[in-house]
Structure formats: structure tokens, C-alpha cells
Amino acid sequence: MAKPRVNIRLSHEMHRVLEEMVRAPGVTKSAIMEDALRAYLDPGRIGGREQALMQLLNRFDKRQNAIERDVALCLETLGQFILYWLTRTDPIPETERDAAHILGQRRFEYFVDQVARKIGAEDGLSGRVFPATDFEDSADE
């Protein structure tokens, strides 16, 4: 049985593009028009790309939410520590300030070393506070 014939009118520009596409071996105007109509009329075909894009955007959104949560936790932690330190620490007598500054510098260097070590380790504080994040599970899908 022969296929039904359909006559359409195209703009000059679309006709020129269609003629250029037909120059490729094995490509016909009918095949191009059928593929274009199938893509236009089949929402699942376009929806597949949209669905993949939406899943990717959802993963980005979950990661962004986790980052915002972590930054808020860091800000609150730092604020609480500063408040506690300012309200509970007595001023250092003038005679002991040089020794306190040297001790403070050594303690700070040790602190920085510990933070650097913990950031690369799985047993860090963030791993204990947030043992499993939502975006890690969805990234595997």
C-alpha cells in the first residue's frame, strides 16, 4: 500500500535548509519530514531530554541546599564560639602577653594542621554531623 501524499508549503529559508539536508546520501525529504513530525508530535521523545535535564537540575539544587546548610552551620558555630570566647576569657596581664602570643601561635598552627588532616579524612566532623546527604543518593540514579 502506498503512503498517503501530503502537500505543504514552506518558507524559502526552510525550503533551502531542507534541500541542503537532502544532499546527504540516503536522506530523503519524506524521511526528514516524518522525523520532524514524529519529534513534534511525540512528547516522550522531547520529554526524555527534558526529564534528564530536570533530574540534573534537581541534583544541582540538592547540592546547593547542602552547601547552604553547611555554610549556615559553620557561621552559627563560629558565632557561638566567638560569643563564648569573648564572654568567658579574662584579659591577659601585660607581663604575660608575649608568652601568650607565642603559645597562641603554636596552638593555631596545630589547629590548622588538624583541620587540614580532618578535611581529607572520612572521620571528620562534617561526616559525623551529616553522615549521609540526599544528593549523593540521587546522583547514582
Secondary structure, 3 states (H helix, E strand, C coil): CCCCCCCCCCCHHHHHHHHHHHCCCCCCHHHHHHHHHHHHHCHHHHHHHHHHHHHHHHHHHHHHHHHHHHHHHHHHHHHHHHHHHHHHCCCCCHHHHHHHHHHHHHHHHHHHHHHHHHHHCCCCHHHHHCCCCHHHHHHCC
